[in-house]
Amino acid sequence: MLRIITQQADVRSELQRICDRTQDEQVLHKEATVREVLQAVKRQGDKAVLHYTAEFDHQILKAEELKVTGSELDAAYQQVSKDLLQAIRLACQKIEAFHSQRIPKSWVQFGDDEVVLGKRYTPVDRAGLYIPGGRACYPSTVLMNAIPAKVAGVPRVVMVTPVRGGKMVNPAVLVAAQEAGVQEIYRVGGAQAIAALAYGTETIPKVNVITGPGNIYVTLAKKLVYGTVGIDSLAGPSEVLVIADETANPAYVAADLLAQAEHDPMAAAILLTTDAGLAKKVQMAVERQLVDHPRRIDTEKAIAHYGLIVVVESLTAAAELSNEFAPEHLELEVADPWALINQIRHAGAIFLGSSTPEAVGDYLAGPNHTLPTSGAARYASALGVETFLKHSSIIQYSQTALEKVASAIDILATTEGLPSHADSVKLRVED
């Protein structure tokens, strides 16, 4: 059952425990396993990828079977309903429209002293998208990762995704990939997929940036390959924090909490409310909605271990606790969410009002649903076009401009004990 806490002394320790749920001893043990996988794939390429796919995912594949074929891509369209195809295309339109507004522009500024400064944005050469597939299929995650890469202008986008119970990738995932412009897809998941993207194998190309959420093994693998490649963030397991007052609908709140809890046994679902009566009603509504839930076992595990209802004294107190937790998803189910949002500093995505469930953001509102978790929203942001771009500084000095600053550069370089730095300027201004 979803716990209710009213003793404020217990609140912060419980929230911290939930925030740190990926840092326990079991996770450290998993990290050792992930390191082993990464090193094996780095040394042995496809051989190691196939070995771990058989060991962890129980899929016996040959190297030539890793890549999804063109005929499989074509056949996928015949295996999805027209309604699903229309929904995917609608989501594509909305997501692309949003991300198209976020493209940073290169710029150059010509100064009066013959100095030219600027910034130039260019996409990475290759991006790797990880699409989870262990417990369900996620065409929405395909769109959320692929479309920003497409908008950014990445020349080569490759996708990896695990398969279960057969060698076929879910047709909805394949259709979503094609609608978002991805044709190069490999049927591999887990840490071995991240390793393949980071280091390259005989079959799977090395990429520059890896994005997409996954289980704890995928998250640890992304953490460990960062530096060899760029990553979006360490996204996962999922979490939602709802701030609600007496105007909130308890059935809505319960459904939103369960919408996160059903993702994974390590997902977190938290309610902060000023109304003790609402707290009890939400607790009961969660129990009712769990009856006959198709994913009840995993959902109940998440609720039991990482679910929480906290009764707080004020919305200001709720905002303070939320900022400390820095949730992936934050819902403001209060009478005036725009008044409360000014007190929110840290959240991956913020959903305002009772008619804005987090599921809207998951599927087609437009903003990305790949978000920082486990407190990372204090410093990180949602996946976006910027994830697939890097910028170069542009600097040009005229002879006159260089002469004006030569003395200052000489002083600074000499202070730092770097004589050649100073000479590189002196030679130019003393000739």
Contacts in CASP RR format, 6 or more apart in sequence:
PFRMAT RR
TARGET T0000
AUTHOR 0000-0000-0000
METHOD contacts of the structure
MODEL  1
MLRIITQQADVRSELQRICDRTQDEQVLHKEATVREVLQAVKRQGDKAVL
HYTAEFDHQILKAEELKVTGSELDAAYQQVSKDLLQAIRLACQKIEAFHS
QRIPKSWVQFGDDEVVLGKRYTPVDRAGLYIPGGRACYPSTVLMNAIPAK
VAGVPRVVMVTPVRGGKMVNPAVLVAAQEAGVQEIYRVGGAQAIAALAYG
TETIPKVNVITGPGNIYVTLAKKLVYGTVGIDSLAGPSEVLVIADETANP
AYVAADLLAQAEHDPMAAAILLTTDAGLAKKVQMAVERQLVDHPRRIDTE
KAIAHYGLIVVVESLTAAAELSNEFAPEHLELEVADPWALINQIRHAGAI
FLGSSTPEAVGDYLAGPNHTLPTSGAARYASALGVETFLKHSSIIQYSQT
ALEKVASAIDILATTEGLPSHADSVKLRVED
1 283 0 8 1.000
1 286 0 8 1.000
1 287 0 8 1.000
1 303 0 8 1.000
1 304 0 8 1.000
2 257 0 8 1.000
2 269 0 8 1.000
2 282 0 8 1.000
2 283 0 8 1.000
2 286 0 8 1.000
2 287 0 8 1.000
2 303 0 8 1.000
2 307 0 8 1.000
2 308 0 8 1.000
2 309 0 8 1.000
3 307 0 8 1.000
3 308 0 8 1.000
3 309 0 8 1.000
4 279 0 8 1.000
4 280 0 8 1.000
4 283 0 8 1.000
4 309 0 8 1.000
4 310 0 8 1.000
4 311 0 8 1.000
5 11 0 8 1.000
5 14 0 8 1.000
5 308 0 8 1.000
5 309 0 8 1.000
5 310 0 8 1.000
5 311 0 8 1.000
6 276 0 8 1.000
6 310 0 8 1.000
6 311 0 8 1.000
8 312 0 8 1.000
8 313 0 8 1.000
11 310 0 8 1.000
11 312 0 8 1.000
11 321 0 8 1.000
12 321 0 8 1.000
12 324 0 8 1.000
14 308 0 8 1.000
14 310 0 8 1.000
15 270 0 8 1.000
15 308 0 8 1.000
15 321 0 8 1.000
15 324 0 8 1.000
15 325 0 8 1.000
18 239 0 8 1.000
18 268 0 8 1.000
18 270 0 8 1.000
18 306 0 8 1.000
18 307 0 8 1.000
18 308 0 8 1.000
18 325 0 8 1.000
19 325 0 8 1.000
19 326 0 8 1.000
19 374 0 8 1.000
19 375 0 8 1.000
20 374 0 8 1.000
21 237 0 8 1.000
21 266 0 8 1.000
21 268 0 8 1.000
21 305 0 8 1.000
21 306 0 8 1.000
21 374 0 8 1.000
22 216 0 8 1.000
22 219 0 8 1.000
22 236 0 8 1.000
22 237 0 8 1.000
22 266 0 8 1.000
22 374 0 8 1.000
27 216 0 8 1.000
27 220 0 8 1.000
30 216 0 8 1.000
30 217 0 8 1.000
30 220 0 8 1.000
31 220 0 8 1.000
31 224 0 8 1.000
33 191 0 8 1.000
33 217 0 8 1.000
34 191 0 8 1.000
34 217 0 8 1.000
34 220 0 8 1.000
34 221 0 8 1.000
34 224 0 8 1.000
35 224 0 8 1.000
37 48 0 8 1.000
37 52 0 8 1.000
37 191 0 8 1.000
37 192 0 8 1.000
37 195 0 8 1.000
37 221 0 8 1.000
38 191 0 8 1.000
38 194 0 8 1.000
38 195 0 8 1.000
38 198 0 8 1.000
38 199 0 8 1.000
38 221 0 8 1.000
38 224 0 8 1.000
38 225 0 8 1.000
40 48 0 8 1.000
40 51 0 8 1.000
40 52 0 8 1.000
40 195 0 8 1.000
41 48 0 8 1.000
41 49 0 8 1.000
41 52 0 8 1.000
41 192 0 8 1.000
41 195 0 8 1.000
41 196 0 8 1.000
41 199 0 8 1.000
41 201 0 8 1.000
42 195 0 8 1.000
42 199 0 8 1.000
44 51 0 8 1.000
45 196 0 8 1.000
45 199 0 8 1.000
45 200 0 8 1.000
45 201 0 8 1.000
45 202 0 8 1.000
46 63 0 8 1.000
46 66 0 8 1.000
46 201 0 8 1.000
46 202 0 8 1.000
46 203 0 8 1.000
46 204 0 8 1.000
48 192 0 8 1.000
48 195 0 8 1.000
49 66 0 8 1.000
49 188 0 8 1.000
49 192 0 8 1.000
49 193 0 8 1.000
49 195 0 8 1.000
49 196 0 8 1.000
49 201 0 8 1.000
49 203 0 8 1.000
49 204 0 8 1.000
50 61 0 8 1.000
50 62 0 8 1.000
50 63 0 8 1.000
50 66 0 8 1.000
52 190 0 8 1.000
52 191 0 8 1.000
52 192 0 8 1.000
53 59 0 8 1.000
53 61 0 8 1.000
53 162 0 8 1.000
53 188 0 8 1.000
53 189 0 8 1.000
53 192 0 8 1.000
54 60 0 8 1.000
54 61 0 8 1.000
56 190 0 8 1.000
56 192 0 8 1.000
57 162 0 8 1.000
57 163 0 8 1.000
57 164 0 8 1.000
57 189 0 8 1.000
57 190 0 8 1.000
58 165 0 8 1.000
59 162 0 8 1.000
59 163 0 8 1.000
59 164 0 8 1.000
59 165 0 8 1.000
59 166 0 8 1.000
59 167 0 8 1.000
59 187 0 8 1.000
61 167 0 8 1.000
61 187 0 8 1.000
61 188 0 8 1.000
63 202 0 8 1.000
63 203 0 8 1.000
64 203 0 8 1.000
65 167 0 8 1.000
65 187 0 8 1.000
66 186 0 8 1.000
66 187 0 8 1.000
66 188 0 8 1.000
66 203 0 8 1.000
66 204 0 8 1.000
67 184 0 8 1.000
67 185 0 8 1.000
67 186 0 8 1.000
67 187 0 8 1.000
67 203 0 8 1.000
68 169 0 8 1.000
68 174 0 8 1.000
68 185 0 8 1.000
68 186 0 8 1.000
68 187 0 8 1.000
70 183 0 8 1.000
72 168 0 8 1.000
72 169 0 8 1.000
72 174 0 8 1.000
73 174 0 8 1.000
73 177 0 8 1.000
73 178 0 8 1.000
73 183 0 8 1.000
73 185 0 8 1.000
75 171 0 8 1.000
76 171 0 8 1.000
76 172 0 8 1.000
76 174 0 8 1.000
76 175 0 8 1.000
76 178 0 8 1.000
77 85 0 8 1.000
77 171 0 8 1.000
77 175 0 8 1.000
77 178 0 8 1.000
79 171 0 8 1.000
80 171 0 8 1.000
80 172 0 8 1.000
80 175 0 8 1.000
84 172 0 8 1.000
84 175 0 8 1.000
85 175 0 8 1.000
87 364 0 8 1.000
88 139 0 8 1.000
88 143 0 8 1.000
88 172 0 8 1.000
88 175 0 8 1.000
88 176 0 8 1.000
88 179 0 8 1.000
89 179 0 8 1.000
90 364 0 8 1.000
91 140 0 8 1.000
91 143 0 8 1.000
91 363 0 8 1.000
91 364 0 8 1.000
91 366 0 8 1.000
92 143 0 8 1.000
92 147 0 8 1.000
92 179 0 8 1.000
92 180 0 8 1.000
94 364 0 8 1.000
94 365 0 8 1.000
94 366 0 8 1.000
95 143 0 8 1.000
95 144 0 8 1.000
95 147 0 8 1.000
95 364 0 8 1.000
95 366 0 8 1.000
95 368 0 8 1.000
96 147 0 8 1.000
96 150 0 8 1.000
96 151 0 8 1.000
97 366 0 8 1.000
98 365 0 8 1.000
98 366 0 8 1.000
98 367 0 8 1.000
99 147 0 8 1.000
99 148 0 8 1.000
99 151 0 8 1.000
99 366 0 8 1.000
99 368 0 8 1.000
99 384 0 8 1.000
99 385 0 8 1.000
100 151 0 8 1.000
102 151 0 8 1.000
102 384 0 8 1.000
102 385 0 8 1.000
102 386 0 8 1.000
103 121 0 8 1.000
103 151 0 8 1.000
103 152 0 8 1.000
103 385 0 8 1.000
104 121 0 8 1.000
104 385 0 8 1.000
104 386 0 8 1.000
104 389 0 8 1.000
104 391 0 8 1.000
105 121 0 8 1.000
106 118 0 8 1.000
106 119 0 8 1.000
106 120 0 8 1.000
106 121 0 8 1.000
106 391 0 8 1.000
107 118 0 8 1.000
107 119 0 8 1.000
108 116 0 8 1.000
108 117 0 8 1.000
108 118 0 8 1.000
108 394 0 8 1.000
109 116 0 8 1.000
109 117 0 8 1.000
109 118 0 8 1.000
110 116 0 8 1.000
111 117 0 8 1.000
113 400 0 8 1.000
113 401 0 8 1.000
113 404 0 8 1.000
114 397 0 8 1.000
114 398 0 8 1.000
114 400 0 8 1.000
114 401 0 8 1.000
115 396 0 8 1.000
115 397 0 8 1.000
115 398 0 8 1.000
115 401 0 8 1.000
116 394 0 8 1.000
116 395 0 8 1.000
116 396 0 8 1.000
116 397 0 8 1.000
117 393 0 8 1.000
117 394 0 8 1.000
117 395 0 8 1.000
117 396 0 8 1.000
118 393 0 8 1.000
118 394 0 8 1.000
118 395 0 8 1.000
119 391 0 8 1.000
119 392 0 8 1.000
119 393 0 8 1.000
119 394 0 8 1.000
120 391 0 8 1.000
120 392 0 8 1.000
120 393 0 8 1.000
120 394 0 8 1.000
121 389 0 8 1.000
121 390 0 8 1.000
121 391 0 8 1.000
122 389 0 8 1.000
122 390 0 8 1.000
122 391 0 8 1.000
122 392 0 8 1.000
123 149 0 8 1.000
123 152 0 8 1.000
123 153 0 8 1.000
123 154 0 8 1.000
123 155 0 8 1.000
123 388 0 8 1.000
123 389 0 8 1.000
124 154 0 8 1.000
124 207 0 8 1.000
124 208 0 8 1.000
124 209 0 8 1.000
124 388 0 8 1.000
124 389 0 8 1.000
124 390 0 8 1.000
125 154 0 8 1.000
125 155 0 8 1.000
125 156 0 8 1.000
125 208 0 8 1.000
126 154 0 8 1.000
126 155 0 8 1.000
126 156 0 8 1.000
126 157 0 8 1.000
126 158 0 8 1.000
126 205 0 8 1.000
126 206 0 8 1.000
126 207 0 8 1.000
126 208 0 8 1.000
126 209 0 8 1.000
127 149 0 8 1.000
127 154 0 8 1.000
127 156 0 8 1.000
127 157 0 8 1.000
127 158 0 8 1.000
127 207 0 8 1.000
127 208 0 8 1.000
127 209 0 8 1.000
127 210 0 8 1.000
127 211 0 8 1.000
127 388 0 8 1.000
128 157 0 8 1.000
128 158 0 8 1.000
128 159 0 8 1.000
128 160 0 8 1.000
128 197 0 8 1.000
128 207 0 8 1.000
128 209 0 8 1.000
128 210 0 8 1.000
128 211 0 8 1.000
129 142 0 8 1.000
129 145 0 8 1.000
129 146 0 8 1.000
129 149 0 8 1.000
129 157 0 8 1.000
129 158 0 8 1.000
129 159 0 8 1.000
129 160 0 8 1.000
129 182 0 8 1.000
129 210 0 8 1.000
129 211 0 8 1.000
129 212 0 8 1.000
130 145 0 8 1.000
130 159 0 8 1.000
130 160 0 8 1.000
130 161 0 8 1.000
130 189 0 8 1.000
130 193 0 8 1.000
130 194 0 8 1.000
130 197 0 8 1.000
130 210 0 8 1.000
130 211 0 8 1.000
130 212 0 8 1.000
130 213 0 8 1.000
130 214 0 8 1.000
130 218 0 8 1.000
130 222 0 8 1.000
131 138 0 8 1.000
131 141 0 8 1.000
131 142 0 8 1.000
131 145 0 8 1.000
131 159 0 8 1.000
131 160 0 8 1.000
131 161 0 8 1.000
131 173 0 8 1.000
131 212 0 8 1.000
132 138 0 8 1.000
132 141 0 8 1.000
132 161 0 8 1.000
132 162 0 8 1.000
132 212 0 8 1.000
132 213 0 8 1.000
132 214 0 8 1.000
132 215 0 8 1.000
132 218 0 8 1.000
133 161 0 8 1.000
133 162 0 8 1.000
133 163 0 8 1.000
133 164 0 8 1.000
133 170 0 8 1.000
133 173 0 8 1.000
133 189 0 8 1.000
134 162 0 8 1.000
134 164 0 8 1.000
134 215 0 8 1.000
135 263 0 8 1.000
135 264 0 8 1.000
135 295 0 8 1.000
135 298 0 8 1.000
137 170 0 8 1.000
137 172 0 8 1.000
137 173 0 8 1.000
138 173 0 8 1.000
139 170 0 8 1.000
139 172 0 8 1.000
139 173 0 8 1.000
139 175 0 8 1.000
139 176 0 8 1.000
140 176 0 8 1.000
140 362 0 8 1.000
140 363 0 8 1.000
140 364 0 8 1.000
140 369 0 8 1.000
141 212 0 8 1.000
141 213 0 8 1.000
141 369 0 8 1.000
141 370 0 8 1.000
142 159 0 8 1.000
142 173 0 8 1.000
142 176 0 8 1.000
142 177 0 8 1.000
142 180 0 8 1.000
142 182 0 8 1.000
143 176 0 8 1.000
143 179 0 8 1.000
143 180 0 8 1.000
144 368 0 8 1.000
144 369 0 8 1.000
144 370 0 8 1.000
144 383 0 8 1.000
145 159 0 8 1.000
145 211 0 8 1.000
145 212 0 8 1.000
145 370 0 8 1.000
145 383 0 8 1.000
146 157 0 8 1.000
146 159 0 8 1.000
146 176 0 8 1.000
146 177 0 8 1.000
146 180 0 8 1.000
146 181 0 8 1.000
146 182 0 8 1.000
147 180 0 8 1.000
148 368 0 8 1.000
148 383 0 8 1.000
148 384 0 8 1.000
148 385 0 8 1.000
148 387 0 8 1.000
148 388 0 8 1.000
149 157 0 8 1.000
149 211 0 8 1.000
149 388 0 8 1.000
150 157 0 8 1.000
150 180 0 8 1.000
150 181 0 8 1.000
151 385 0 8 1.000
152 385 0 8 1.000
152 386 0 8 1.000
152 387 0 8 1.000
152 388 0 8 1.000
152 389 0 8 1.000
153 388 0 8 1.000
154 388 0 8 1.000
156 184 0 8 1.000
156 205 0 8 1.000
157 181 0 8 1.000
157 182 0 8 1.000
157 184 0 8 1.000
158 182 0 8 1.000
158 184 0 8 1.000
158 185 0 8 1.000
158 186 0 8 1.000
158 197 0 8 1.000
158 204 0 8 1.000
158 205 0 8 1.000
158 207 0 8 1.000
159 177 0 8 1.000
159 182 0 8 1.000
159 184 0 8 1.000
159 185 0 8 1.000
159 186 0 8 1.000
160 185 0 8 1.000
160 186 0 8 1.000
160 187 0 8 1.000
160 188 0 8 1.000
160 189 0 8 1.000
160 193 0 8 1.000
160 196 0 8 1.000
160 197 0 8 1.000
160 204 0 8 1.000
161 169 0 8 1.000
161 173 0 8 1.000
161 185 0 8 1.000
161 186 0 8 1.000
161 187 0 8 1.000
161 188 0 8 1.000
161 189 0 8 1.000
162 187 0 8 1.000
162 188 0 8 1.000
162 189 0 8 1.000
162 190 0 8 1.000
162 193 0 8 1.000
163 169 0 8 1.000
163 187 0 8 1.000
167 187 0 8 1.000
169 185 0 8 1.000
169 187 0 8 1.000
174 185 0 8 1.000
177 183 0 8 1.000
177 185 0 8 1.000
186 193 0 8 1.000
186 196 0 8 1.000
186 203 0 8 1.000
186 204 0 8 1.000
188 196 0 8 1.000
188 204 0 8 1.000
189 218 0 8 1.000
190 214 0 8 1.000
190 215 0 8 1.000
190 217 0 8 1.000
190 218 0 8 1.000
190 221 0 8 1.000
191 217 0 8 1.000
191 218 0 8 1.000
191 220 0 8 1.000
191 221 0 8 1.000
193 218 0 8 1.000
194 210 0 8 1.000
194 218 0 8 1.000
194 221 0 8 1.000
194 222 0 8 1.000
194 225 0 8 1.000
195 221 0 8 1.000
195 225 0 8 1.000
196 204 0 8 1.000
197 204 0 8 1.000
197 205 0 8 1.000
197 206 0 8 1.000
197 207 0 8 1.000
197 210 0 8 1.000
197 229 0 8 1.000
198 206 0 8 1.000
198 207 0 8 1.000
198 210 0 8 1.000
198 225 0 8 1.000
198 228 0 8 1.000
198 229 0 8 1.000
199 206 0 8 1.000
199 225 0 8 1.000
199 228 0 8 1.000
200 206 0 8 1.000
206 229 0 8 1.000
207 229 0 8 1.000
208 229 0 8 1.000
208 230 0 8 1.000
209 229 0 8 1.000
209 230 0 8 1.000
209 231 0 8 1.000
209 232 0 8 1.000
209 387 0 8 1.000
209 388 0 8 1.000
210 222 0 8 1.000
210 225 0 8 1.000
210 229 0 8 1.000
210 230 0 8 1.000
210 231 0 8 1.000
210 232 0 8 1.000
211 231 0 8 1.000
211 232 0 8 1.000
211 370 0 8 1.000
211 383 0 8 1.000
211 387 0 8 1.000
211 388 0 8 1.000
212 232 0 8 1.000
212 235 0 8 1.000
212 370 0 8 1.000
212 383 0 8 1.000
213 219 0 8 1.000
213 235 0 8 1.000
213 236 0 8 1.000
213 238 0 8 1.000
213 370 0 8 1.000
214 235 0 8 1.000
214 236 0 8 1.000
215 236 0 8 1.000
215 237 0 8 1.000
215 264 0 8 1.000
216 236 0 8 1.000
216 237 0 8 1.000
216 266 0 8 1.000
219 234 0 8 1.000
219 235 0 8 1.000
219 236 0 8 1.000
222 231 0 8 1.000
222 234 0 8 1.000
223 231 0 8 1.000
223 234 0 8 1.000
225 231 0 8 1.000
232 370 0 8 1.000
232 383 0 8 1.000
232 384 0 8 1.000
232 387 0 8 1.000
233 370 0 8 1.000
233 371 0 8 1.000
233 372 0 8 1.000
233 373 0 8 1.000
233 376 0 8 1.000
233 380 0 8 1.000
233 381 0 8 1.000
233 383 0 8 1.000
234 372 0 8 1.000
234 373 0 8 1.000
234 374 0 8 1.000
234 376 0 8 1.000
235 328 0 8 1.000
235 370 0 8 1.000
235 371 0 8 1.000
235 372 0 8 1.000
235 373 0 8 1.000
235 383 0 8 1.000
236 264 0 8 1.000
236 328 0 8 1.000
236 373 0 8 1.000
236 374 0 8 1.000
237 263 0 8 1.000
237 264 0 8 1.000
237 266 0 8 1.000
237 267 0 8 1.000
237 268 0 8 1.000
237 373 0 8 1.000
238 260 0 8 1.000
238 263 0 8 1.000
238 264 0 8 1.000
238 267 0 8 1.000
238 268 0 8 1.000
238 328 0 8 1.000
238 329 0 8 1.000
238 373 0 8 1.000
239 260 0 8 1.000
239 267 0 8 1.000
239 268 0 8 1.000
239 269 0 8 1.000
239 270 0 8 1.000
239 306 0 8 1.000
239 327 0 8 1.000
239 328 0 8 1.000
239 329 0 8 1.000
239 373 0 8 1.000
239 374 0 8 1.000
240 256 0 8 1.000
240 257 0 8 1.000
240 259 0 8 1.000
240 260 0 8 1.000
240 268 0 8 1.000
240 269 0 8 1.000
240 270 0 8 1.000
240 327 0 8 1.000
240 328 0 8 1.000
240 329 0 8 1.000
240 330 0 8 1.000
240 331 0 8 1.000
240 358 0 8 1.000
241 268 0 8 1.000
241 270 0 8 1.000
241 271 0 8 1.000
241 272 0 8 1.000
241 322 0 8 1.000
241 325 0 8 1.000
241 327 0 8 1.000
241 329 0 8 1.000
241 330 0 8 1.000
241 331 0 8 1.000
241 347 0 8 1.000
242 248 0 8 1.000
242 253 0 8 1.000
242 256 0 8 1.000
242 257 0 8 1.000
242 270 0 8 1.000
242 271 0 8 1.000
242 272 0 8 1.000
242 273 0 8 1.000
242 330 0 8 1.000
242 331 0 8 1.000
242 333 0 8 1.000
243 272 0 8 1.000
243 273 0 8 1.000
243 315 0 8 1.000
243 318 0 8 1.000
243 319 0 8 1.000
243 322 0 8 1.000
243 330 0 8 1.000
243 331 0 8 1.000
243 332 0 8 1.000
243 333 0 8 1.000
243 334 0 8 1.000
243 340 0 8 1.000
244 253 0 8 1.000
244 271 0 8 1.000
244 272 0 8 1.000
244 273 0 8 1.000
244 274 0 8 1.000
244 275 0 8 1.000
244 278 0 8 1.000
244 282 0 8 1.000
244 331 0 8 1.000
244 333 0 8 1.000
244 334 0 8 1.000
245 273 0 8 1.000
245 274 0 8 1.000
245 275 0 8 1.000
245 278 0 8 1.000
245 315 0 8 1.000
245 333 0 8 1.000
245 334 0 8 1.000
245 335 0 8 1.000
246 274 0 8 1.000
246 275 0 8 1.000
246 278 0 8 1.000
247 333 0 8 1.000
247 334 0 8 1.000
247 335 0 8 1.000
247 354 0 8 1.000
248 273 0 8 1.000
248 275 0 8 1.000
248 278 0 8 1.000
248 333 0 8 1.000
248 334 0 8 1.000
248 354 0 8 1.000
249 333 0 8 1.000
249 354 0 8 1.000
250 278 0 8 1.000
250 281 0 8 1.000
250 282 0 8 1.000
250 284 0 8 1.000
250 285 0 8 1.000
251 285 0 8 1.000
251 289 0 8 1.000
252 333 0 8 1.000
252 354 0 8 1.000
252 357 0 8 1.000
253 271 0 8 1.000
253 278 0 8 1.000
253 282 0 8 1.000
253 285 0 8 1.000
253 333 0 8 1.000
254 282 0 8 1.000
254 285 0 8 1.000
254 286 0 8 1.000
254 288 0 8 1.000
254 289 0 8 1.000
255 285 0 8 1.000
255 289 0 8 1.000
255 357 0 8 1.000
256 331 0 8 1.000
256 333 0 8 1.000
256 357 0 8 1.000
256 358 0 8 1.000
256 359 0 8 1.000
257 269 0 8 1.000
257 270 0 8 1.000
257 271 0 8 1.000
257 282 0 8 1.000
257 286 0 8 1.000
257 303 0 8 1.000
257 307 0 8 1.000
258 269 0 8 1.000
258 286 0 8 1.000
258 289 0 8 1.000
258 290 0 8 1.000
258 293 0 8 1.000
258 299 0 8 1.000
258 303 0 8 1.000
259 357 0 8 1.000
259 358 0 8 1.000
259 359 0 8 1.000
260 267 0 8 1.000
260 268 0 8 1.000
260 269 0 8 1.000
260 302 0 8 1.000
260 329 0 8 1.000
260 358 0 8 1.000
261 267 0 8 1.000
261 269 0 8 1.000
261 299 0 8 1.000
261 302 0 8 1.000
261 303 0 8 1.000
261 306 0 8 1.000
261 307 0 8 1.000
262 293 0 8 1.000
262 295 0 8 1.000
262 298 0 8 1.000
262 299 0 8 1.000
262 302 0 8 1.000
263 302 0 8 1.000
264 298 0 8 1.000
264 302 0 8 1.000
265 298 0 8 1.000
265 301 0 8 1.000
265 302 0 8 1.000
265 305 0 8 1.000
266 302 0 8 1.000
266 305 0 8 1.000
266 306 0 8 1.000
267 302 0 8 1.000
267 306 0 8 1.000
268 302 0 8 1.000
268 306 0 8 1.000
268 307 0 8 1.000
269 302 0 8 1.000
269 303 0 8 1.000
269 306 0 8 1.000
269 307 0 8 1.000
269 308 0 8 1.000
270 307 0 8 1.000
270 308 0 8 1.000
270 309 0 8 1.000
270 310 0 8 1.000
270 325 0 8 1.000
270 327 0 8 1.000
271 279 0 8 1.000
271 282 0 8 1.000
271 308 0 8 1.000
271 309 0 8 1.000
271 310 0 8 1.000
272 310 0 8 1.000
272 312 0 8 1.000
272 318 0 8 1.000
272 321 0 8 1.000
272 322 0 8 1.000
273 279 0 8 1.000
273 282 0 8 1.000
273 309 0 8 1.000
273 310 0 8 1.000
273 311 0 8 1.000
273 312 0 8 1.000
273 318 0 8 1.000
274 311 0 8 1.000
274 312 0 8 1.000
274 313 0 8 1.000
274 314 0 8 1.000
274 315 0 8 1.000
274 318 0 8 1.000
275 311 0 8 1.000
276 311 0 8 1.000
279 309 0 8 1.000
279 311 0 8 1.000
282 309 0 8 1.000
283 309 0 8 1.000
286 303 0 8 1.000
290 296 0 8 1.000
290 299 0 8 1.000
290 300 0 8 1.000
290 303 0 8 1.000
293 299 0 8 1.000
310 321 0 8 1.000
312 318 0 8 1.000
312 321 0 8 1.000
315 334 0 8 1.000
315 340 0 8 1.000
315 343 0 8 1.000
316 343 0 8 1.000
319 340 0 8 1.000
319 343 0 8 1.000
319 344 0 8 1.000
320 343 0 8 1.000
322 330 0 8 1.000
322 344 0 8 1.000
322 346 0 8 1.000
322 347 0 8 1.000
323 343 0 8 1.000
323 344 0 8 1.000
323 345 0 8 1.000
323 346 0 8 1.000
325 375 0 8 1.000
326 346 0 8 1.000
326 347 0 8 1.000
326 348 0 8 1.000
326 372 0 8 1.000
326 375 0 8 1.000
326 376 0 8 1.000
326 377 0 8 1.000
326 378 0 8 1.000
327 347 0 8 1.000
327 348 0 8 1.000
327 375 0 8 1.000
327 377 0 8 1.000
328 347 0 8 1.000
328 348 0 8 1.000
328 349 0 8 1.000
328 371 0 8 1.000
328 372 0 8 1.000
328 373 0 8 1.000
328 377 0 8 1.000
329 347 0 8 1.000
329 348 0 8 1.000
329 349 0 8 1.000
329 351 0 8 1.000
329 358 0 8 1.000
329 371 0 8 1.000
330 344 0 8 1.000
330 347 0 8 1.000
330 348 0 8 1.000
330 349 0 8 1.000
330 350 0 8 1.000
330 351 0 8 1.000
331 350 0 8 1.000
331 351 0 8 1.000
331 353 0 8 1.000
331 356 0 8 1.000
331 357 0 8 1.000
331 358 0 8 1.000
332 340 0 8 1.000
332 341 0 8 1.000
332 344 0 8 1.000
332 350 0 8 1.000
332 351 0 8 1.000
332 352 0 8 1.000
332 353 0 8 1.000
333 353 0 8 1.000
333 354 0 8 1.000
334 340 0 8 1.000
334 353 0 8 1.000
337 352 0 8 1.000
337 353 0 8 1.000
338 352 0 8 1.000
341 350 0 8 1.000
341 352 0 8 1.000
344 350 0 8 1.000
346 375 0 8 1.000
346 377 0 8 1.000
346 378 0 8 1.000
347 377 0 8 1.000
348 371 0 8 1.000
348 372 0 8 1.000
348 377 0 8 1.000
348 381 0 8 1.000
348 382 0 8 1.000
349 358 0 8 1.000
349 361 0 8 1.000
349 367 0 8 1.000
349 369 0 8 1.000
349 371 0 8 1.000
349 382 0 8 1.000
351 357 0 8 1.000
351 358 0 8 1.000
351 360 0 8 1.000
351 361 0 8 1.000
361 367 0 8 1.000
361 369 0 8 1.000
362 369 0 8 1.000
363 369 0 8 1.000
367 382 0 8 1.000
368 382 0 8 1.000
368 383 0 8 1.000
368 384 0 8 1.000
369 382 0 8 1.000
370 382 0 8 1.000
370 383 0 8 1.000
371 377 0 8 1.000
371 382 0 8 1.000
371 383 0 8 1.000
372 379 0 8 1.000
372 380 0 8 1.000
372 381 0 8 1.000
372 382 0 8 1.000
397 405 0 8 1.000
399 428 0 8 1.000
399 429 0 8 1.000
402 425 0 8 1.000
402 428 0 8 1.000
402 429 0 8 1.000
403 429 0 8 1.000
406 425 0 8 1.000
406 426 0 8 1.000
406 428 0 8 1.000
406 429 0 8 1.000
409 421 0 8 1.000
409 422 0 8 1.000
409 425 0 8 1.000
410 422 0 8 1.000
410 425 0 8 1.000
410 426 0 8 1.000
413 419 0 8 1.000
413 421 0 8 1.000
413 422 0 8 1.000
413 425 0 8 1.000
414 422 0 8 1.000
END
